[in-house]
Amino acid sequence: MANIKKKRGVIGILTGGGDVPGLNPAIRAITIRATIEGYKVIGIRRGWAGLVDLVREPDADNSNNFQILTEEIVNKAGRTGGTFLHSSRTHPGHVLLESIPDHLKDNFNDSTNDLTPEVLKNLDFLGIDYLIPIGGDDTLSYAVRLYKEGVKVVAMPKTMDNDVPGTDYCIGFSTCITRTIMITNSLRTSAGSHERFLVLEVFGRYAGFTAMLPTMAGAANRCVIPEHKFDIERLTELLTQDRKKATSNYSVVLISEGAMFEGEEMVYKDMTKDAYGHSKLGGIGELVSAKLIELSPKYNNGKPINVINQKLGYLVRGGDPDAIDSIVPMAYGNLALDLALKGIHGRLVVLKNGRYDNVPIDVVTTSKKFVNVEKHYNTERLRPKYKSFEMQPQFIMTSE
């Protein structure tokens, strides 16, 4: 279905990286508004993979690579979690030889290949005038590449870690925090019943926002984050003190998956890497739990304290979006359409200081977003710190 006949133009949407609640509301908002404004809307399936695998033949079956979106289609999914367009961590600029599509194997034979020329041809084949990628810094870093190649891109930030630079808020973050607080509170009954430490490992490779905010909200006594290597002896001492103060004799710590012991590096699940070159993290919660059992007698009259260890993982990214992750994606989608209608591109729609706005898309590749340890984290008490909430952003901590 090449060179789709259009009224005003054609808008392409894709979702890349990990799934989060709020993606379907974003797709719905873009599609409905764009259709009203006279655009055709194409949903690129499986993130950047859809634009890599597409076959540029009129009779080719590309149903696994893209679909035409209508109000009827998006309304069915708009209130649900995940992404009905599906997702992937494919990076077209770094495609391994074994992942080259069959119809391109004669043209690419290096161990790692840049398929950007094919992506550009495929966008032209589909007749896409504006591309709206929704993703985290990995997905959006490739969007920056396409923008520099001349593609009209308006991007939307998505990641439960809330670590896309340039914005105070990324789609998926609020639901992640809500789920983390809810699950932590549910597990308190077991921790209290058995008088144990409760150790919860949460997402957060480089940024500790998903551990910091629930702790600040009272879900945990302590948290350890990637931005500060922690002393396990000090954590054990603090949790033991917290446990003694609690009526039910238990205490809670949230562990970012990227957190590190003093003098050590990140804990990897295995040596496999995704398409963006990230090794899979996992296991820091188990290591912390083992060390807490080992060290706790020192602070508990010679008696070890047992642990309930739970990795929250996909429990906090599955299911329906909460209110914020239903409203913000709707607003972001309309912001993206506003820019397209004005002929503006190369922008990232954002929330800044409680206001919707947009910034240059290359902020994704020219800066990083981390917890400001000096401002927001007490390295002695291993928990968030604050002096005043006056004039702070809604979610308190940004990197700016």
N, C-alpha and C positions, 0 to 999 in steps of 0.2 A: 504494500500500500504506500508507494512512494509519492513524494510531492503532493501531499494531501491538499485538496482544494480548500481554500480558506476565505473567510470574510475579512476579519481583522488581522488574523495571524494564528500561529500555532504555539502553544505553550507546552513544554515538557516538564514533567515532575519526576523526581526519583528520590528514594530514601536509601541511605547507605550506612554501613556500620551496624552497631547493635540496635535491636529493637527497643523502643520505649513507648509507654502510653502517651498519646498525644500526636502521633504521626498520622493516624487516620483522620482525626479532626482537622489537621493541617491540610491534608490532601483534599478533604471535603470543602474546606473554605476556599482554597485556590480554585478548584474546579467549578464550584457554583458561581463565584464572582466572575471568573474568566468567561464562562459560558454566557452569562448575562451581558458581558461587555462585547460579545461577538467573537471570542476566540474558540478554536478547537483545542482540546486538551488531550495530551498523550501521556499516559503513565508508563515510565520506563521501569520494567520489572527487574528485580534483583540488583538494585543499585547500579553501579558502573558496569556490572557484568552484562546487563542488557544491551549496553552500547558497545561492548566488546564482541559479544556473540552474534549480533544481528547479521543476517544475510541480506545483502543488497540485491535481491532478485524479486521481481514483481509477484511471482507465484510461490515464493518461499514461505514456509510456516514459521512466522516470527511471534507466535502467540505466547511463547515463553520469554520473549524479550520486550514486548510492549503491548499496550492495549489502549483503545480509545476510551476516555472517561466521560461519563455523563452524570447528571444529577442523580438519576436513579441508582447508579452503581455506587456512588460515594455516600449517598444517604444510608445505604444498608450497613456500611462499615464505620461511618463517622462517629459513632458513640462508643466504639470498641477500642481495645488496646492493640498493640503491635502495628504492623503495616501490611495491608492486603496486597500491596505491590511487591512485597517481600524485599529482602535486603541481602547484601553480601559485603565482604571486606575486600572485594576486587579492587586493585589499583591498576588502571590501564597503562600507567607509565612504567610499571614493574611487573610484567606478566611472565611467569616461569614457562619454560619451554613445554613442560607437560600440560600446561593449562591453555595453550594456544588452541583456539577453535579449529576444528578439522578443515574448514574451508580457507584457513589462513596459514596452514602449516607449511606450504611451499614458499611463503614469503618471509617467514620469521623462523630463525633457527639458532638464535643465541640462547644462552642459559637463562638470561633475563631480557625481556623485550619491551620496547616502548610502542604501544599500539595506539598512541594518540592520533596519528594520521588516519587510522581506521575509524576512530571515534568521531573525528571531525567529518569524515565522509558520511558516517551513519547519521549524524545530526542533520546534515544537508539532505540526505535521502529521506528522512522523516519530515523534512520541511519545518524544523523547529526554529522559531524566531527567538524565543526566550526560554532559557533553561533555569528551572528552580530546583536545585539540589537541597535536600534537608539532611543534615548530618553533623558529626562532630568534626574536630580539627583535621582528622585524617581524610574523611570524605571531602571536606571543604578545601583542603589544601590542593586537591586535584581540580576542584572547581576554579581555584585561582589560576592554575595552569591553563585551563580552557579559556578563561577570561583573557589571559595574556595572548592566547592564540586567536582571539577575535570573536569568541562566542559571547553572546549577550547573557550574562549570568546575574541572577538575583538569588542570594542564598539565605537559608534559614538555619539557625543554630539548634542542634539537638544533641544532648548527651546527659545522661543521668548524673554524671560527675560534675556538671555545671562548669566545665573548664575550657569552653571555647572563649578565647579572648575577645574583647570588644563589647561584650554584653553582660549585663547583670544576671540574665536568665536564659537558660537553655531548656527546650522542650524535654520533658521527662523528669526533671529534677524534683519538682514538688511531689509528684506521685512517689518517687523513690524515697524521699524523706518521710512522707506520710506512712508508707508501708513499713519503713524501718522502725519508726516509733511504735506503730501498731504491733508488729511482730515482737519487738523487744518487750513491750508491756505484756504480751501474751506469755512469753517465756519466763517472765518474772515469777509466775506461780510455781513453776518447776524448780527454778533456782532457789526460791525461798523455802519450798517444801523440803529440799535436800540440803539446804544451807551451803550452797556452792558459789563459786565464781561463775558468772555468765559471760562467756567470750563470744562475741559476734563479729565475724569477718564481713566487711561490706566492700562494695566497689570503690575504686579510687586508685588508679595506677600511679599518677603523679600528683594529684590534688586531693586534699582531705576534706572537701566540703561535705561529702555524704556521711562522714563520721562526726564532723564538727557540729553541724546544725542539729541533729537529733540529740547530741550530748548537751548542747546549749539549751535545748527545749526540755531537758530533764529526763531523757530516756536512759542515759547512762551516767555512771559516776566519772568515768575517765574515757579518753580516746587517744589513740596514737595514729599519726598521720605521716604520709610520705615526706613531707617537708621538714621533718625533724626526726633524726635517729634517736630512738629512746633507750633508756636504761631499764632492762627487765627487772633488775633488783628493785629499782625505785617504783616501778609499776606494781610489783608484788607487794611491797610495803604499803603503798597507797590503797590498793584494793583490799588488803587485809584490814586496814584501818576503817575503810568504808563499810566493810562487812560487819565489823564489831558495832558500828553505830546504827546499823539497820535493825529494825524491829524483828524482821524475819531472818536476819543473819545471812545475808547474801550481798553481792555487789556485781556491777555490770561494767564491762569495757567494750567499746567499739574499736575494731582494728581495721584500718584501711588496707586493702589487699597489697598496696605498694609500700606499706610501712616497713621499716628496717631496724633491726637491733643495732646498737652502737657498734661500730667497727665492722659491720657486715653489709651485704648488698641485698637487693630484692630477692624474694623467694619465688622460684619458678616451678610451675607444675610439671613441665617437661621441657624439652629443647625444641619443640615444634614452634613455628612462627606463622603468624597470619600474613596476608598479602601486603600489609603495611610494615612488616618487619618486626612486629611486637611478639616477644615470647609470652606464652600463657602464664599468667601469675596464678598463684594458689598455694595455700598451705601455711601462710604466716599465722593464721588463727590456730592451727594445730600445734605449731611450734611454740607459740605463746602459751597455749594451754598446758603443754608438757612442762615448760619451764615454771609455770605458776605452781603446779603440783610439786615440782622438785624443790622450789625455793620457799614455798609458804611455811614450812615448819619453823624456819628461822624467825618468822614474825608472828607465829601462832602457837607459842609454848611447845614447840617440838612436834606439833601435829600437822600433817598435810591437809590441805583443803582441796577437795575435788572440784572438777570443772564440768560445766555443760558447755560444749563447743558447737557452734552452729554457723555455717557459712550461708548467708542470706541469698547471695547469688541472684538467680532469676526470679526468686519470689518477689523481689522489689521492682522488677521491670516487667512482670507479666500483669495481665488483667486490665480492667478499664482505667482510663485516666481520671484523676481527681478534678475538682472544679478548675483549679489554675491551669492544669494541662488540657482542659477543654476550651478555656477562654483564650489563653495566650496563643495557641496555634491558630485559632480563628483570626485573631488580630494580626498575627504574623503573615498569614495567607493574604489578607486584605492589604497589608502594607506592601507585600511583594507585587500585587496587582497594581496598586497605586503607582509604584515605580515604573512598571512596564507601560502603563498608560501614558506616563510622562516621557517615555523614551529613555529612562535612566537605567543603567545597568552597572555591573561591577560593584554591587553593594551587598551588605549583609544587614538584614533587618534585625533590630535589637531592642532590648529594654534597658534604658539607662536612667538611673535615679527616679524610677517610677514612671517614666515616660517612654512611649514607643518612638523609635527613631531608626535611622540607618547609618551605617559607617562604611568606609571602603573595605571591600572584601579581603584585601591583602593583609588586614590586621590579623587574619588567621595564621599567616605564615611569618609575620614580622614581630610577634610578641607571644608571650606565654601567660597563662593564668594560674596562679597558685594561691594557697592560703598565705596571707601576710603573717608570718609567725610572730614577728616582733609586736605587731599590733593586736593580733587576735588569739594567740595561743600561749598559754602559760607552760613553759617548758619544765618548770619545777613541779607543777601540780598535774601536768599531763591532761589538761582540759582547756576549753575555750576561756578567754578572758575578755572583758569589756569594761569600759568606763562609763560610757553614755550611749544611748541609742538615738539621741536627738539627731535628726537629719541623716540617719544611716539608711542605706537601701533596704528594701523589704526583707531580703535574705541576708542582711548584715554584712557578709564578707564578700568583697570583690578584690581583684588584684590592683585596683586603681585608687 
